[in-house]
Amino acid sequence: MLKKLAKLIDVKSIVTFVLTGVFAYLSIIGVISGEQFLTVFTMVISFYFGTQAGKRETAAEEKEEKKDEG
């Protein structure tokens, strides 16, 4: 449980949540349109999950290499 919480509180996650909150607020008060919010939100979420997938792939490759060596 603590490991999951620690992973959630890394800098990248905090930035993602803050950006989502800020752009949602700006959209609600009418400073930006819903379409602009959706564009920014899609980019932020795509980047966040893309880097997470890259980390998992790298970790899996490293694990496989160690398995082959051993």
Protein Blocks (a to p, Z undefined) as FASTA:
>chain_A
ZZmmmmmmgmklmmmmmmmmmmmmmmmnomacfklmmmmmmmmmmmmmmmmmmmmmmmmm
mmmmmmmmZZ
